[in-house]
Each structure stands twice: as C-alpha cells, then as structure tokens.
Amino acid sequence: MTFTNEEGEQEKEDLTYNRQDFWTTTSNKQLNFVQHIHTILKTGGQAAVVLPDNVLFEGGAGETIRKKLLETTDLHTILRLPTGIFYANGVKANVLFFEAKSAAKEPWTKEVWIYDYRTNVHHTLKKNPMKFADLEDFIKCYNPENRHNRKEIWNEESPEGRFRKFSYDEIVARDKTNLDIFWLKDKSLADLDNLPDPDILANEIIENMEASLASFKEIMITINGESEEN
C-alpha cells in the first residue's frame, strides 16, 4: 500500500503485503495501492488514481495487475501528465480512470482512451504552473456527460492529436501488456532551433536524473526484499 500526505509525497517504507484479496504479492507500494483501490470499490464504483509511469510498464507483478485491471474493471481512460505535477521532480504521473465491474468471463475493458498532456508540454512549479484551463481540452475529450460517446482527435491526417483510443486486443498484444503508450513526436528532439528555455531544459535534465535514481533505488529495495525472503 502507498501512504501519502496532502502534498502527495510517498513514505519510503519497504512493505510487502500478503492479502488474499490482492491479485499478487509485491513490495511495490504503487502496485499495492492499485490493488487496494480495486478491493474497496463496489460494483459500479469509479476511481481516478494518480500513479507514476512504472505502474504502466513494470513487468512481473506489474504485468499481472495490469491484466487483471483490464479484465475486472473498465479501464477506460489514461491521462498522461508532465513531470513533477503530483510526485517528486522528474517523476512522470498518470491518472487512471476505471470502473469496478462484477465477475464475467470476458474482459470488461474494451478500449482504453489515452490523452497525452505530456509530450511537448512544459510546466514549472514557479514560472509556468499547470492551471485548470490547461486541462479543459482533456475534459472536453473525456466527455463526462457521456463518456461512451467520444471522438478521437488523432488520425493519420492529424498526427498531432492528443486523444487516441486503443482496443483491448491491441494492448494485451504489447510486451508485458505495457500501458505506457505514446505516439506524438517530441519536437525538442527534431527542431533544435526551437528548444525550450535553458532553465526549462536544465530542470528537465535534473528531473530525469532524479527520476532515474529514484527508480533504481526502488529496484534495489525490491531486489533486497526478495533476497531476504528467499
């Protein structure tokens, strides 16, 4: 389970939960958080859960949990956010929207709609913080009045569209049922004449390095925990 305070900072505790109502046992706090949310939702209950990128692509327990989430809930929307919005600097966050369903033979998730508000988006906490207005297009695409009536704004004629759907079959065919899906081209890599301001670039480099270090620490904690168990 992940413990958070009002600032969204995670407590660094190495805890492994062996619960009968969980799909799998892991010391990864974010993956346990997903499992816990699922267990407390009643049929028809809806959740919007903020999670770091590793939940979308991590193998082992991560793959098991993603498959179960797709099968037992309607995981209908993923919002990809820039770095440092909910977690520490450099940690990329996502919001997963899903609805709990009753037991069934067929997977409940038929398609996952992904809104990429990360690629070519630059926010800083002081100079350019994210505001409500920045998410108005996502809300429009989400269509809260009737989320079953949506339209993609991405297609071959509009490759820069940020809202795109992927079928269940497309997702489970991906390696490890990877949900870390992106399709937009990073303009900063292609157009060297239009790079972001140097302070933004410097902050992004620092954030990516911090994120890599944090991910490495999580891996080492998991490895050491598994070694002690064995």
Backbone bond lengths (Angstrom), bond angles and torsions (degrees), N, CA, C in turn:
res aa  C-N    CA-C-N  psi(-1)  N-CA   C-N-CA  omega(-1)  CA-C   N-CA-C  phi
1 M - - - 1.458 - - 1.519 109.57 -
2 T 1.324 117.23 142.74 1.458 121.97 176.73 1.518 109.91 -95.69
3 F 1.337 116.66 130.40 1.454 121.30 176.21 1.519 108.08 -100.52
4 T 1.330 117.79 132.23 1.461 120.47 179.90 1.514 109.81 -130.40
5 N 1.333 115.14 153.28 1.460 119.43 171.72 1.518 107.87 -107.29
6 E 1.345 118.15 -174.27 1.457 120.40 -174.89 1.524 112.66 -65.54
7 E 1.346 118.07 -19.99 1.453 119.98 177.27 1.517 111.47 -87.82
8 G 1.330 117.74 -3.75 1.449 120.67 179.27 1.509 114.21 79.13
9 E 1.339 117.79 18.30 1.462 120.11 179.30 1.521 109.01 -85.20
10 Q 1.334 115.99 141.66 1.440 120.75 -176.03 1.520 111.31 -94.29
11 E 1.323 115.22 137.56 1.456 120.08 174.80 1.529 108.60 -76.58
12 K 1.313 117.34 134.92 1.448 121.60 -177.61 1.526 109.49 -90.89
13 E 1.330 115.91 78.54 1.451 120.85 177.33 1.521 108.61 -117.93
14 D 1.321 116.54 134.42 1.451 121.21 -179.84 1.520 108.00 -91.64
15 L 1.327 115.97 91.87 1.453 121.00 -176.32 1.523 110.17 -119.76
16 T 1.319 116.83 133.73 1.451 121.63 174.26 1.515 108.48 -115.45
17 Y 1.339 116.37 123.81 1.449 121.29 -177.62 1.516 110.08 -103.66
18 N 1.325 116.22 130.32 1.454 121.62 176.31 1.520 107.38 -112.99
19 R 1.306 115.69 84.13 1.462 121.39 -177.36 1.520 110.20 -111.46
20 Q 1.321 115.14 136.67 1.449 120.06 -178.06 1.517 112.48 -67.09
21 D 1.341 117.24 -22.88 1.462 119.76 -179.38 1.527 112.54 -90.65
22 F 1.329 117.37 3.06 1.462 121.19 175.14 1.530 108.97 -92.11
23 W 1.322 116.39 151.70 1.459 120.71 178.80 1.519 111.81 -72.29
24 T 1.324 116.81 -33.58 1.458 121.18 -177.48 1.518 109.57 -154.34
25 T 1.324 116.29 161.52 1.463 121.86 179.52 1.519 109.86 -99.89
26 T 1.323 116.31 129.65 1.463 121.39 -179.96 1.517 109.61 -154.02
27 S 1.332 116.47 155.58 1.459 120.86 175.20 1.518 111.43 -93.12
28 N 1.340 117.17 -1.21 1.461 121.19 178.73 1.525 108.94 -72.65
29 K 1.317 116.28 115.46 1.467 121.23 -173.11 1.528 112.24 -66.62
30 Q 1.334 117.02 -37.55 1.457 119.38 -179.67 1.530 111.40 -67.14
31 L 1.330 117.08 -40.19 1.458 120.33 178.08 1.525 111.05 -66.43
32 N 1.319 116.73 -37.50 1.467 119.63 176.15 1.524 111.33 -67.00
33 F 1.324 115.45 -33.95 1.465 119.74 177.83 1.526 110.34 -62.17
34 V 1.339 117.08 -42.97 1.465 120.96 177.61 1.525 110.09 -60.49
35 Q 1.334 116.17 -46.09 1.464 119.74 -179.53 1.529 111.68 -62.88
36 H 1.319 116.16 -39.67 1.466 120.12 -179.95 1.527 110.91 -64.54
37 I 1.335 116.44 -44.63 1.460 119.74 178.37 1.521 110.17 -57.82
38 H 1.328 116.53 -42.52 1.465 119.85 -179.81 1.520 111.64 -61.30
39 T 1.324 117.07 -39.58 1.466 119.66 -176.40 1.522 113.26 -69.18
40 I 1.337 118.08 -26.29 1.470 119.82 -176.28 1.527 112.50 -94.15
41 L 1.334 117.11 -4.71 1.463 119.67 178.35 1.525 110.47 -84.76
42 K 1.313 116.36 131.69 1.458 120.55 172.23 1.522 108.86 -81.89
43 T 1.315 116.99 163.85 1.462 120.60 178.24 1.527 109.74 -56.59
44 G 1.308 115.74 126.26 1.461 120.36 -176.88 1.515 112.95 93.15
45 G 1.346 116.46 -10.85 1.459 120.34 178.64 1.515 111.06 -69.32
46 Q 1.326 116.33 143.95 1.456 121.04 -176.56 1.524 110.88 -117.15
47 A 1.323 115.42 147.62 1.463 120.54 -178.90 1.513 110.42 -137.71
48 A 1.328 115.78 147.36 1.450 123.70 170.56 1.524 105.63 -128.45
49 V 1.322 117.02 107.40 1.462 121.96 -169.13 1.528 110.21 -116.04
50 V 1.318 116.51 127.04 1.464 122.02 177.36 1.528 108.94 -84.98
51 L 1.336 115.82 125.10 1.457 120.78 -175.67 1.525 110.43 -142.07
52 P 1.329 117.31 149.34 1.469 120.65 176.77 1.520 111.09 -76.57
53 D 1.334 116.11 166.59 1.461 121.73 -174.67 1.524 113.74 -58.43
54 N 1.337 118.05 -33.88 1.462 118.96 -173.48 1.522 112.84 -60.10
55 V 1.330 117.21 -25.65 1.457 120.61 177.66 1.529 110.87 -65.32
56 L 1.333 116.35 -26.46 1.463 120.59 -176.64 1.524 113.36 -83.02
57 F 1.347 117.59 -21.40 1.467 117.93 -174.36 1.516 115.38 -130.44
58 E 1.320 119.36 -11.23 1.461 120.86 -175.95 1.519 110.87 -61.88
59 G 1.341 116.05 138.70 1.457 121.13 -179.31 1.521 112.44 -81.79
60 G 1.312 116.71 -169.49 1.451 121.21 178.53 1.512 112.39 63.74
61 A 1.332 115.70 -119.02 1.464 120.79 -179.81 1.527 110.95 -61.56
62 G 1.327 116.57 -33.81 1.462 120.03 179.80 1.518 111.49 -61.30
63 E 1.328 116.51 -44.94 1.465 120.64 179.40 1.528 110.38 -63.17
64 T 1.322 116.86 -43.35 1.466 120.69 178.97 1.519 111.34 -58.93
65 I 1.327 116.38 -45.36 1.458 121.23 -177.37 1.519 111.22 -67.68
66 R 1.322 118.06 -40.33 1.464 120.10 178.18 1.528 111.35 -62.39
67 K 1.328 116.59 -43.07 1.464 120.00 179.37 1.530 110.90 -63.37
68 K 1.331 116.28 -43.67 1.465 119.95 179.59 1.519 111.38 -65.88
69 L 1.323 116.36 -36.98 1.458 120.28 179.22 1.530 110.04 -64.71
70 L 1.323 116.92 -41.98 1.459 121.39 178.25 1.527 111.58 -65.86
71 E 1.328 115.79 -34.76 1.460 120.04 -176.64 1.524 112.96 -78.71
72 T 1.327 117.17 -41.24 1.469 120.52 -170.39 1.524 114.21 -99.04
73 T 1.338 117.56 -11.02 1.462 121.02 177.22 1.525 109.03 -130.51
74 D 1.303 115.74 167.16 1.463 120.52 170.81 1.518 106.58 -96.14
75 L 1.343 115.00 92.34 1.471 120.93 177.64 1.521 106.60 -82.51
76 H 1.323 116.30 90.17 1.455 119.66 -166.71 1.528 114.62 -95.45
77 T 1.363 118.21 -21.03 1.464 118.71 -173.54 1.524 111.28 -146.68
78 I 1.329 115.49 141.00 1.467 121.77 171.73 1.521 107.67 -130.46
79 L 1.319 116.18 127.30 1.461 122.78 175.94 1.523 108.25 -106.41
80 R 1.340 116.76 116.51 1.461 122.09 178.49 1.524 108.47 -89.54
81 L 1.333 116.24 123.59 1.459 121.16 -176.59 1.531 111.60 -111.94
82 P 1.343 116.90 159.73 1.473 120.49 177.09 1.524 111.33 -67.16
83 T 1.323 116.17 174.92 1.463 121.02 -179.25 1.523 111.41 -72.49
84 G 1.340 114.69 153.66 1.458 121.24 170.52 1.513 116.36 71.04
85 I 1.350 119.01 13.78 1.458 120.50 -178.53 1.521 111.11 -80.21
86 F 1.343 116.87 -47.10 1.459 120.88 -178.84 1.524 112.48 -113.03
87 Y 1.327 116.59 -33.25 1.449 120.58 -176.80 1.519 110.83 -106.23
88 A 1.308 116.44 -166.45 1.456 121.71 -179.03 1.527 110.21 -66.77
89 N 1.329 115.69 162.69 1.459 120.25 178.40 1.521 110.47 -53.49
90 G 1.331 116.05 133.13 1.455 120.72 177.54 1.511 114.62 93.56
91 V 1.333 117.96 -14.60 1.460 120.95 -179.05 1.521 109.06 -91.40
92 K 1.315 116.02 119.38 1.458 121.48 -179.40 1.520 109.67 -82.42
93 A 1.322 116.05 132.68 1.466 121.23 -176.50 1.518 111.65 -111.46
94 N 1.321 114.76 156.10 1.458 123.12 175.81 1.522 107.80 -136.68
95 V 1.313 115.50 154.95 1.461 120.12 171.77 1.521 107.14 -115.06
96 L 1.329 116.17 120.53 1.454 121.82 178.31 1.520 108.97 -100.23
97 F 1.323 116.65 125.66 1.452 122.81 178.92 1.532 108.35 -108.34
98 F 1.328 116.80 122.19 1.466 118.37 178.41 1.530 110.67 -148.08
99 E 1.327 114.37 160.16 1.466 122.45 -178.07 1.520 108.90 -124.27
100 A 1.330 116.71 129.59 1.458 121.49 -179.52 1.525 110.44 -70.33
101 K 1.327 115.34 142.24 1.456 121.13 -178.47 1.530 110.22 -129.55
102 S 1.329 115.71 163.88 1.462 120.77 176.74 1.525 109.43 -78.08
103 A 1.334 116.05 168.04 1.459 120.60 -178.82 1.527 110.58 -62.74
104 A 1.338 115.45 140.01 1.458 120.97 -179.16 1.527 109.57 -153.83
105 K 1.334 116.26 157.81 1.458 120.67 179.66 1.527 111.57 -74.73
106 E 1.323 116.83 -35.90 1.450 121.75 -178.27 1.526 110.97 -97.58
107 P 1.333 118.56 148.15 1.478 120.86 177.89 1.517 110.94 -59.27
108 W 1.322 116.13 141.17 1.463 120.75 -179.88 1.530 112.01 -77.24
109 T 1.329 116.86 -32.16 1.464 119.58 -179.08 1.524 109.31 -77.49
110 K 1.303 116.21 119.45 1.464 121.55 178.26 1.532 111.30 -98.84
111 E 1.325 115.95 -34.82 1.463 120.87 178.14 1.517 109.35 -156.02
112 V 1.321 115.49 148.60 1.464 122.08 178.60 1.531 107.75 -115.64
113 W 1.325 115.83 125.89 1.459 121.52 177.82 1.525 107.87 -96.68
114 I 1.322 116.05 128.26 1.469 120.77 -177.69 1.525 109.37 -118.05
115 Y 1.336 114.57 129.11 1.468 120.68 175.21 1.524 107.38 -111.55
116 D 1.324 116.11 118.37 1.467 121.60 -177.98 1.531 110.15 -93.82
117 Y 1.328 115.46 95.60 1.466 119.72 172.42 1.533 108.91 -105.86
118 R 1.332 114.41 48.10 1.460 120.67 -179.84 1.519 111.61 -130.84
119 T 1.322 116.95 -53.15 1.456 120.74 -177.32 1.524 110.67 -61.71
120 N 1.324 115.80 127.35 1.475 123.44 -179.78 1.529 112.79 63.35
121 V 1.321 116.87 22.20 1.469 122.01 175.77 1.525 107.56 -113.69
122 H 1.316 116.85 130.31 1.467 120.64 -177.51 1.531 110.02 -128.75
123 H 1.318 114.69 117.92 1.464 121.19 176.41 1.524 108.82 -126.84
124 T 1.321 115.94 145.14 1.457 121.80 169.57 1.525 107.58 -128.14
125 L 1.311 116.41 150.20 1.460 119.88 -174.64 1.523 112.45 -63.45
126 K 1.332 117.39 -31.34 1.463 120.03 -175.40 1.528 112.91 -98.91
127 K 1.342 116.57 -51.95 1.457 119.39 -172.64 1.525 113.66 -84.60
128 N 1.319 116.84 -32.36 1.466 119.56 -176.50 1.531 110.19 -144.95
129 P 1.328 117.23 66.22 1.463 120.14 -179.16 1.520 111.52 -69.58
130 M 1.320 116.15 152.36 1.458 120.13 178.53 1.526 109.60 -73.07
131 K 1.328 115.77 135.43 1.463 121.80 -178.82 1.518 109.44 -118.66
132 F 1.344 114.59 166.87 1.463 119.89 -179.69 1.529 110.82 -56.98
133 A 1.322 116.70 -39.31 1.459 120.96 -177.75 1.529 111.94 -60.01
134 D 1.343 116.89 -26.80 1.457 120.20 -178.95 1.528 112.00 -67.49
135 L 1.328 116.83 -21.84 1.461 120.84 -177.66 1.521 113.20 -104.02
136 E 1.319 116.79 6.29 1.462 119.29 -178.65 1.524 111.86 -62.72
137 D 1.334 117.69 -36.56 1.462 119.66 179.12 1.526 110.43 -67.20
138 F 1.340 116.88 -38.72 1.465 119.65 176.74 1.525 110.80 -61.62
139 I 1.330 116.39 -44.00 1.470 120.13 -179.67 1.528 110.31 -61.04
140 K 1.324 115.93 -40.85 1.465 120.24 178.15 1.529 110.53 -62.46
141 C 1.328 116.47 -44.43 1.463 120.31 179.27 1.529 111.43 -67.51
142 Y 1.317 116.65 -38.33 1.468 121.30 179.06 1.524 110.97 -60.56
143 N 1.323 116.10 -36.47 1.463 123.09 177.76 1.531 111.00 57.50
144 P 1.338 117.27 66.79 1.471 120.59 -176.66 1.526 113.96 -60.89
145 E 1.328 118.13 -23.22 1.463 119.76 178.66 1.531 110.79 -66.81
146 N 1.328 116.91 -32.85 1.468 121.84 177.74 1.522 108.63 -160.31
147 R 1.321 115.82 86.14 1.460 119.94 -174.84 1.531 112.30 -67.47
148 H 1.330 117.47 -11.03 1.463 119.68 177.88 1.528 111.32 -82.13
149 N 1.321 115.78 -5.91 1.460 120.76 178.83 1.523 108.76 -117.40
150 R 1.312 115.83 83.54 1.457 121.83 -176.58 1.522 110.88 -122.52
151 K 1.322 115.06 163.05 1.447 120.94 177.53 1.526 109.65 -133.80
152 E 1.317 115.46 134.39 1.454 119.66 174.85 1.529 109.51 -69.09
153 I 1.329 116.10 143.13 1.462 119.11 172.18 1.525 109.73 -107.77
154 W 1.341 115.35 7.07 1.456 121.50 172.33 1.518 109.31 -107.46
155 N 1.303 117.27 138.20 1.457 123.30 167.96 1.528 107.38 -161.33
156 E 1.313 116.68 -179.90 1.459 120.13 -176.59 1.527 111.95 -63.29
157 E 1.333 116.43 -28.85 1.464 119.99 177.69 1.523 111.28 -82.42
158 S 1.332 116.97 -21.69 1.470 121.82 179.65 1.530 109.15 -126.38
159 P 1.332 117.50 69.92 1.471 120.94 -175.59 1.519 114.13 -67.92
160 E 1.356 118.06 -10.78 1.455 120.81 179.14 1.517 112.36 -92.22
161 G 1.325 116.92 3.47 1.459 120.18 179.45 1.517 111.68 -62.95
162 R 1.315 117.27 136.10 1.465 121.80 -173.77 1.530 113.93 -92.34
163 F 1.320 118.55 -8.19 1.464 121.07 -175.93 1.523 108.79 -117.32
164 R 1.333 115.49 120.66 1.458 119.92 -173.64 1.526 109.52 -146.72
165 K 1.318 117.09 145.62 1.467 120.87 -179.95 1.527 110.77 -109.12
166 F 1.320 114.58 149.66 1.455 122.54 177.47 1.519 108.15 -131.44
167 S 1.323 116.07 134.63 1.455 119.89 -178.13 1.527 110.93 -75.64
168 Y 1.318 115.52 162.07 1.463 121.11 177.22 1.524 110.42 -57.41
169 D 1.318 116.85 -43.97 1.464 120.73 -178.78 1.529 111.56 -62.92
170 E 1.331 117.29 -37.88 1.461 120.64 178.33 1.526 110.78 -63.94
171 I 1.319 116.36 -39.92 1.464 120.69 -175.88 1.525 111.48 -72.29
172 V 1.330 118.28 -46.76 1.473 119.99 -177.32 1.529 111.10 -69.79
173 A 1.341 117.08 -17.66 1.464 120.07 176.78 1.526 111.78 -79.14
174 R 1.329 116.90 -14.20 1.455 120.82 179.16 1.529 110.48 -75.23
175 D 1.324 116.63 150.71 1.457 121.25 179.28 1.525 110.56 -56.47
176 K 1.321 116.94 125.13 1.468 124.27 178.51 1.537 112.36 61.42
177 T 1.336 116.31 23.56 1.476 120.42 -178.18 1.529 109.32 52.37
178 N 1.317 114.93 46.60 1.466 122.22 -175.58 1.527 110.97 -66.54
179 L 1.324 116.35 123.92 1.466 121.74 178.16 1.526 112.34 -101.99
180 D 1.321 116.69 3.99 1.464 120.98 177.91 1.528 107.75 -83.11
181 I 1.325 115.82 76.15 1.462 122.15 -171.13 1.525 110.21 -105.79
182 F 1.317 115.78 131.22 1.462 120.29 175.71 1.520 108.33 -145.89
183 W 1.309 115.80 154.19 1.463 121.20 -175.96 1.534 113.05 -139.59
184 L 1.308 118.04 -15.77 1.455 121.37 -178.38 1.535 110.44 -76.14
185 K 1.306 116.38 144.51 1.455 120.90 177.96 1.525 109.85 -82.64
186 D 1.310 115.89 136.10 1.459 121.73 177.59 1.522 108.29 -77.21
187 K 1.319 116.09 108.03 1.461 120.45 -175.35 1.521 112.38 -65.70
188 S 1.308 117.30 -27.15 1.467 119.48 -179.19 1.524 111.26 -66.80
189 L 1.339 116.77 -22.16 1.460 120.00 178.46 1.521 112.09 -86.85
190 A 1.340 115.86 -21.65 1.460 119.38 -175.99 1.519 113.40 -100.50
191 D 1.336 116.88 -28.83 1.461 120.32 -175.38 1.521 109.39 -119.24
192 L 1.320 116.34 92.95 1.462 121.02 -175.88 1.522 112.57 -71.81
193 D 1.335 116.69 -14.08 1.459 119.82 -179.91 1.523 112.47 -84.58
194 N 1.328 116.51 -10.60 1.463 120.17 -177.16 1.522 111.17 -127.05
195 L 1.301 115.60 45.58 1.453 120.18 178.09 1.522 110.53 -72.11
196 P 1.340 118.09 154.49 1.453 120.72 175.03 1.531 110.84 -62.19
197 D 1.330 116.48 168.28 1.461 120.76 178.42 1.525 110.26 -56.19
198 P 1.343 117.25 148.20 1.466 120.36 -178.34 1.525 114.09 -54.82
199 D 1.355 117.47 -36.93 1.465 118.59 -179.36 1.517 111.05 -67.58
200 I 1.340 117.22 -33.03 1.465 120.42 177.19 1.521 110.05 -68.43
201 L 1.334 115.57 -44.13 1.464 119.55 178.08 1.522 111.63 -61.12
202 A 1.333 115.82 -44.09 1.462 120.13 -179.43 1.522 110.72 -62.38
203 N 1.342 116.42 -43.74 1.465 119.83 178.95 1.519 111.38 -63.02
204 E 1.341 116.63 -39.74 1.459 119.99 -179.88 1.530 111.13 -66.19
205 I 1.327 116.81 -38.37 1.459 120.20 177.59 1.527 110.19 -63.45
206 I 1.326 115.61 -45.18 1.471 119.99 178.76 1.517 110.46 -62.40
207 E 1.352 116.36 -43.63 1.461 120.74 -178.89 1.525 111.47 -63.04
208 N 1.344 116.65 -41.46 1.461 119.59 179.64 1.523 111.59 -66.49
209 M 1.328 116.31 -37.51 1.457 119.59 177.74 1.524 110.57 -66.64
210 E 1.332 116.96 -42.19 1.462 120.62 178.81 1.521 110.70 -65.03
211 A 1.342 116.23 -38.84 1.461 119.91 179.16 1.524 110.88 -65.46
212 S 1.326 116.37 -41.50 1.463 120.29 178.91 1.527 110.73 -62.96
213 L 1.344 115.78 -42.41 1.462 120.03 178.92 1.522 110.79 -64.45
214 A 1.334 116.71 -42.16 1.464 120.72 179.63 1.524 110.64 -63.66
215 S 1.345 116.60 -41.48 1.465 120.40 178.61 1.521 111.05 -64.04
216 F 1.347 116.11 -40.31 1.458 119.97 179.05 1.530 110.75 -64.14
217 K 1.336 116.31 -39.79 1.467 120.01 178.27 1.524 110.87 -63.28
218 E 1.356 116.73 -40.28 1.460 120.65 178.67 1.525 110.34 -62.85
219 I 1.340 116.75 -41.10 1.458 120.88 179.16 1.523 110.45 -63.03
220 M 1.342 116.38 -43.81 1.463 120.29 -179.62 1.517 111.48 -64.55
221 I 1.340 116.89 -38.86 1.470 120.58 177.76 1.516 110.22 -62.40
222 T 1.353 115.83 -43.74 1.458 120.56 179.73 1.518 111.44 -63.91
223 I 1.360 116.33 -44.87 1.457 120.94 -179.91 1.533 110.31 -62.27
224 N 1.322 116.64 -45.54 1.471 120.19 -178.50 1.529 110.37 -65.43
225 G 1.356 115.74 -37.69 1.451 119.03 179.41 1.513 111.73 -65.60
226 E 1.355 116.52 -41.91 1.458 120.00 179.17 1.523 111.23 -67.59
227 S 1.365 115.98 -35.06 1.467 119.25 179.80 1.530 110.94 -65.28
228 E 1.360 115.39 -40.32 1.465 119.39 179.14 1.512 111.88 -66.21
229 E 1.359 116.79 -35.41 1.452 120.35 179.22 1.511 111.72 -67.04
230 N 1.365 114.77 -35.30 1.470 119.03 -178.70 1.545 111.27 -82.29
